[in-house]
Amino acid sequence: MRSTHLSAFPAFVILYAIIYAAFGVVSPFWPLFFESRGLAPEQIGILFGLSTMMRLIAGPVFGRVADLLGALRAVLATCAALAAGMATGLLACWVKRIGPRGGRRRSTHLAAALRPLS
């Protein structure tokens, strides 16, 4: 009988390959996107630095919260729901052009919030 751990490993490798392939495709365009939204090169550098810092902090913090609560799937589902909510808000800003300057400022803030997720 095959162990479920052996069959889960290829799925895990495929998932990470897809995630990093998507990041590799999108990441060269992020600076141009933020520049088209009116951010200066210094602001883009700060944004990328902060997003990296957020990734370094959020992983261990939410991992610890999940361990303390004993609810790994609930914490993961909450984080996924928050990401989906931010993505929906970003899409709504682009479609409806709400906020100052036709929605650009608000959509830039939402995109900046999503940057650590990519």
C-alpha positions as CSV (number, residue, x, y, z in Angstrom):
1,M,0.0,0.0,0.0
2,R,1.4,3.4,-0.9
3,S,1.8,6.1,1.7
4,T,-0.1,9.3,1.2
5,H,3.0,11.3,2.1
6,L,4.8,10.0,-1.0
7,S,1.9,10.9,-3.3
8,A,1.6,14.4,-1.7
9,F,5.2,15.3,-2.3
10,P,4.9,15.5,-6.1
11,A,1.8,17.7,-5.7
12,F,3.8,19.9,-3.3
13,V,6.6,20.2,-5.8
14,I,4.2,21.0,-8.7
15,L,2.5,23.7,-6.5
16,Y,5.7,25.4,-5.7
17,A,6.9,25.2,-9.4
18,I,3.6,27.0,-10.4
19,I,3.9,29.6,-7.7
20,Y,7.5,30.5,-8.5
21,A,6.9,30.4,-12.3
22,A,4.0,32.8,-11.8
23,F,6.2,35.1,-9.7
24,G,8.9,34.9,-12.3
25,V,6.5,35.9,-15.1
26,V,4.9,38.8,-13.1
27,S,7.8,40.3,-11.1
28,P,9.6,42.1,-14.0
29,F,6.4,44.1,-14.6
30,W,5.7,45.3,-11.1
31,P,8.1,48.3,-11.2
32,L,6.5,49.4,-14.5
33,F,3.0,49.0,-13.1
34,F,3.8,51.1,-10.0
35,E,5.6,53.7,-12.1
36,S,2.6,54.0,-14.3
37,R,0.6,54.7,-11.1
38,G,2.8,57.6,-10.2
39,L,5.3,56.2,-7.8
40,A,8.8,57.5,-7.9
41,P,11.7,55.0,-8.2
42,E,12.6,55.5,-4.5
43,Q,9.0,54.7,-3.4
44,I,9.0,51.6,-5.6
45,G,12.3,50.5,-3.9
46,I,10.8,51.1,-0.4
47,L,7.6,49.2,-1.4
48,F,9.6,46.2,-2.5
49,G,11.8,46.3,0.6
50,L,8.7,46.5,2.8
51,S,7.0,43.7,1.0
52,T,10.1,41.5,1.5
53,M,10.2,42.4,5.2
54,M,6.5,41.7,5.5
55,R,7.0,38.2,4.0
56,L,9.8,37.5,6.5
57,I,7.7,38.6,9.4
58,A,4.2,37.3,8.4
59,G,5.2,33.7,7.8
60,P,6.6,32.9,11.3
61,V,3.9,35.1,13.0
62,F,1.0,33.4,11.4
63,G,2.6,30.0,11.7
64,R,3.0,30.6,15.4
65,V,-0.7,31.8,15.6
66,A,-1.8,28.7,13.8
67,D,0.3,26.5,16.1
68,L,-1.1,28.2,19.2
69,L,-4.7,27.9,18.1
70,G,-4.2,24.4,16.7
71,A,-6.2,25.5,13.7
72,L,-3.8,25.4,10.8
73,R,-6.4,25.2,8.1
74,A,-8.5,28.0,9.7
75,V,-5.6,30.4,9.7
76,L,-4.7,29.5,6.1
77,A,-8.3,29.9,5.0
78,T,-8.4,33.3,6.8
79,C,-5.3,34.5,5.1
80,A,-6.6,33.3,1.7
81,A,-9.9,35.0,2.3
82,L,-8.1,38.3,3.1
83,A,-6.0,38.0,0.0
84,A,-9.1,37.3,-2.1
85,G,-10.8,40.4,-0.5
86,M,-7.9,42.6,-1.3
87,A,-7.7,41.3,-4.9
88,T,-11.5,41.9,-5.3
89,G,-11.1,45.5,-4.0
90,L,-8.2,46.1,-6.4
91,L,-10.3,44.8,-9.3
92,A,-13.3,47.0,-8.2
93,C,-11.0,50.1,-8.1
94,W,-9.8,49.4,-11.6
95,V,-13.3,48.7,-13.0
96,K,-15.2,51.6,-11.3
97,R,-12.3,54.1,-11.2
98,I,-13.2,55.1,-7.7
99,G,-11.1,57.2,-5.4
100,P,-8.8,60.2,-6.1
101,R,-7.4,60.6,-9.6
102,G,-9.7,58.0,-11.1
103,G,-9.0,55.3,-8.6
104,R,-5.3,55.2,-9.2
105,R,-4.2,56.1,-5.7
106,R,-6.5,53.6,-4.0
107,S,-5.7,50.8,-6.5
108,T,-2.0,51.4,-6.0
109,H,-2.4,51.0,-2.2
110,L,-4.3,47.7,-2.7
111,A,-1.8,46.5,-5.2
112,A,1.0,47.3,-2.7
113,A,-0.9,45.3,-0.1
114,L,-1.0,42.3,-2.5
115,R,2.7,42.6,-3.4
116,P,3.9,40.3,-0.6
117,L,1.5,37.6,-1.9
118,S,3.1,37.4,-5.3
